[in-house]
Amino acid sequence: MSTGRDLTALVKPPRSLFVNHPMGNPFGRPDDTEGQTAVLRAALRLVAECDEAGALIDFPTEWGEPFEFRIRETPKDYQLKK
C-alpha cells in the first residue's frame, strides 16, 4: 500500500495499491470501519489476483478534503538558524 504515488512509481515494488489519503492514514479515517474494510479488501485482492509485475493500482476513493505534504524543519536545521 502507498500514499505516495510518485515515490512508489520510482521504487517499483512488485505490486502496490495507491490510496489517495494523507501519509499515515492509508486505511482512512479513524472509526470509518466500512472505508477501512474496503481498503483492506482491495489490498488483499491485489495480492491474490495481481499477476502483473510492477502493478500500481489506484484505489477509487478520495480523502474528501484538501491535504498537502509539508516538509518541516528538523531540530538540527532549526537550531542552526539560531
C-alpha positions in Angstrom: 0.0 0.0 0.0 1.1 3.5 -0.7 0.0 7.1 -0.1 2.8 8.5 -2.2 2.1 7.5 -5.8 5.1 9.3 -7.3 7.6 7.7 -4.9 6.0 4.3 -5.4 6.3 4.6 -9.2 10.0 5.3 -8.8 10.7 2.5 -6.4 8.7 0.0 -8.5 7.6 -2.6 -5.9 6.2 -6.0 -7.2 2.7 -4.6 -6.8 1.2 -1.7 -4.8 -2.2 -0.2 -4.1 -2.2 3.6 -4.1 -4.6 5.1 -1.7 -5.0 8.9 -2.1 -5.1 9.7 1.6 -2.7 11.7 3.8 0.5 9.9 4.8 -0.1 8.0 8.0 -3.7 7.3 7.1 -3.6 4.6 4.4 -6.7 2.9 5.7 -8.7 6.1 6.1 -10.2 8.0 8.9 -10.5 6.7 12.5 -13.8 4.9 13.2 -14.6 4.5 9.5 -14.9 0.7 9.6 -16.6 0.5 6.3 -14.0 2.5 4.5 -11.1 0.8 6.2 -12.5 -2.6 5.4 -12.9 -1.6 1.7 -9.2 -0.6 1.5 -8.1 -3.8 3.2 -10.1 -6.0 0.9 -8.8 -4.2 -2.1 -5.2 -4.7 -0.9 -5.8 -8.4 -0.2 -7.5 -8.8 -3.6 -4.4 -7.2 -5.3 -2.1 -9.7 -3.6 -4.3 -12.7 -4.5 -5.2 -11.7 -8.1 -2.4 -9.5 -9.5 -0.2 -11.2 -12.0 1.5 -8.1 -13.5 4.9 -7.3 -12.2 5.2 -3.7 -11.0 1.5 -3.1 -11.0 0.5 0.2 -9.3 -3.3 0.2 -8.8 -5.3 3.3 -7.8 -7.9 2.7 -5.1 -11.0 4.6 -6.2 -11.5 7.0 -3.3 -10.6 10.4 -2.2 -9.9 11.8 1.3 -12.8 14.3 1.0 -11.0 17.5 1.8 -7.8 19.1 0.6 -4.5 18.0 2.1 -0.9 18.7 1.3 2.5 17.5 2.1 4.5 19.8 4.4 8.2 19.5 5.0 9.1 20.6 8.5 12.4 21.7 9.7 14.4 19.1 11.6 15.5 20.1 15.1 19.1 20.3 13.8 18.1 22.7 11.0 16.1 24.8 13.4 19.0 25.0 15.9 21.4 26.0 13.1 19.2 29.0 12.3 19.5 30.4 15.8 
